């Protein structure tokens, strides 16, 4: 897949409306930009947490 290639994701209308309201209060130009940012941040945090858990398990001798 190309770096800038996009795929669509559907969200419930109510959630979309809530996101639209948040976008109006930010510097994001669109719901798509906001959702992309939030998802990227969530994945980044999850990956960092996973790395920390693996480090702790390794330090405790459970992983090699």
Backbone bond lengths (Angstrom), bond angles and torsions (degrees), N, CA, C in turn:
res aa  C-N    CA-C-N  psi(-1)  N-CA   C-N-CA  omega(-1)  CA-C   N-CA-C  phi
1 X - - - 1.444 - - 1.528 108.80 -
2 X 1.326 115.86 138.31 1.462 121.11 179.43 1.529 110.18 -72.09
3 X 1.324 116.19 151.78 1.464 121.34 -174.49 1.532 112.81 -57.91
4 X 1.306 118.73 -42.84 1.461 121.41 -175.96 1.522 113.11 -97.00
5 X 1.309 117.15 6.06 1.462 120.53 178.21 1.527 108.99 -66.81
6 X 1.316 116.86 141.79 1.463 121.87 -176.66 1.527 110.80 -116.63
7 X 1.311 115.54 151.96 1.462 124.38 172.97 1.517 107.27 -126.06
8 X 1.311 116.78 155.63 1.463 121.02 179.46 1.517 111.25 -95.44
9 X 1.333 115.12 147.71 1.451 122.87 175.15 1.524 106.61 -133.55
10 X 1.310 116.82 136.63 1.462 120.73 179.48 1.519 110.45 -98.99
11 X 1.329 115.07 141.98 1.460 121.17 175.09 1.530 107.46 -130.81
12 X 1.319 116.56 153.80 1.464 119.15 177.87 1.532 111.48 -58.78
13 X 1.320 116.80 148.58 1.456 122.94 -177.91 1.525 111.31 -56.15
14 X 1.324 117.72 -42.33 1.464 120.70 179.96 1.528 111.04 -59.81
15 X 1.330 116.14 -45.54 1.463 120.23 179.42 1.524 110.46 -64.16
16 X 1.316 117.26 -41.52 1.464 121.10 178.67 1.528 109.94 -58.47
17 X 1.316 116.65 -42.84 1.461 120.60 178.46 1.517 112.15 -62.26
18 X 1.315 116.38 -40.65 1.469 120.42 177.94 1.526 110.49 -65.08
19 X 1.326 116.25 -38.95 1.467 120.22 178.22 1.528 109.51 -66.68
20 X 1.327 117.49 -43.35 1.465 120.80 177.86 1.527 111.22 -55.34
21 X 1.329 116.81 -43.12 1.460 120.94 179.24 1.521 110.73 -61.74
22 X 1.309 117.09 -40.93 1.475 120.38 178.44 1.524 110.73 -66.21
23 X 1.320 116.74 -41.30 1.465 120.90 -178.74 1.525 110.44 -59.94
24 X 1.318 116.91 -39.84 1.472 120.25 179.82 1.526 111.78 -61.42
25 X 1.318 117.40 -25.06 1.467 121.64 -178.86 1.528 112.13 -95.01
26 X 1.326 117.00 9.22 1.467 121.18 -177.77 1.522 110.53 -126.53
27 X 1.325 115.18 -176.45 1.460 121.04 175.52 1.522 112.13 -94.17
28 X 1.338 117.23 3.85 1.462 119.41 178.26 1.519 109.18 -68.37
29 X 1.329 115.65 143.74 1.456 120.54 -177.34 1.515 114.53 -86.15
30 X 1.334 116.18 -14.62 1.464 118.72 -177.30 1.519 110.08 -161.88
31 X 1.321 114.13 166.06 1.465 120.34 174.58 1.526 109.12 -61.12
32 X 1.316 117.64 -41.73 1.470 121.16 179.90 1.527 111.61 -57.37
33 X 1.338 116.81 -46.58 1.468 120.18 179.40 1.526 111.02 -60.63
34 X 1.318 116.18 -43.97 1.464 121.30 -179.01 1.523 111.11 -63.51
35 X 1.319 116.49 -48.64 1.469 121.25 -178.53 1.525 110.03 -62.66
36 X 1.324 117.36 -42.33 1.463 120.48 178.81 1.529 110.47 -60.46
37 X 1.331 117.42 -43.95 1.458 121.36 179.20 1.524 111.21 -63.31
38 X 1.326 116.83 -48.44 1.468 120.94 -177.51 1.524 110.48 -62.57
39 X 1.323 117.85 -43.52 1.465 120.26 179.58 1.529 111.29 -65.16
40 X 1.319 117.18 -42.04 1.471 120.38 179.06 1.530 110.62 -62.03
41 X 1.338 117.21 -41.43 1.461 120.93 178.30 1.525 111.49 -65.75
42 X 1.330 116.68 -41.06 1.469 120.31 179.73 1.526 110.59 -63.60
43 X 1.322 116.63 -43.10 1.470 120.25 179.51 1.522 110.29 -66.16
44 X 1.321 116.93 -41.20 1.470 121.29 178.43 1.531 110.51 -59.58
45 X 1.336 116.98 -46.14 1.464 120.95 179.36 1.528 110.95 -63.16
46 X 1.325 116.62 -41.17 1.466 120.64 179.20 1.524 111.06 -63.67
47 X 1.330 116.82 -42.49 1.461 120.76 179.00 1.527 111.19 -64.35
48 X 1.325 116.34 -40.82 1.468 120.24 178.82 1.525 110.71 -65.46
49 X 1.321 117.41 -40.16 1.463 121.24 178.11 1.525 110.19 -64.43
50 X 1.321 116.24 -41.36 1.467 120.41 178.88 1.524 110.81 -62.84
51 X 1.328 116.79 -42.15 1.466 120.63 177.70 1.523 110.71 -61.22
52 X 1.331 116.69 -41.30 1.461 121.34 -179.49 1.525 110.97 -64.89
53 X 1.333 116.95 -42.66 1.468 120.58 178.64 1.522 109.61 -62.95
54 X 1.329 117.54 -44.52 1.464 120.56 179.50 1.520 110.87 -62.74
55 X 1.345 116.90 -39.29 1.463 120.37 178.33 1.523 110.22 -63.24
56 X 1.326 116.90 -44.28 1.463 120.19 179.56 1.527 111.28 -63.52
57 X 1.322 116.75 -42.47 1.465 120.06 178.21 1.523 111.27 -63.86
58 X 1.332 116.05 -38.55 1.455 119.98 177.79 1.526 110.59 -66.02
59 X 1.344 116.09 -43.08 1.469 120.35 179.46 1.532 110.68 -63.45
60 X 1.325 117.70 -30.10 1.462 121.77 178.67 1.530 112.68 -84.61
61 X 1.334 115.68 -5.59 1.462 119.76 177.15 1.509 114.56 90.72
62 X 1.328 118.49 7.23 1.458 120.62 179.29 1.515 113.31 -81.96
63 X 1.330 116.91 -23.79 1.468 122.07 177.95 1.517 108.90 -122.63
64 X 1.296 115.08 150.73 1.483 119.61 179.25 1.502 110.24 -118.85
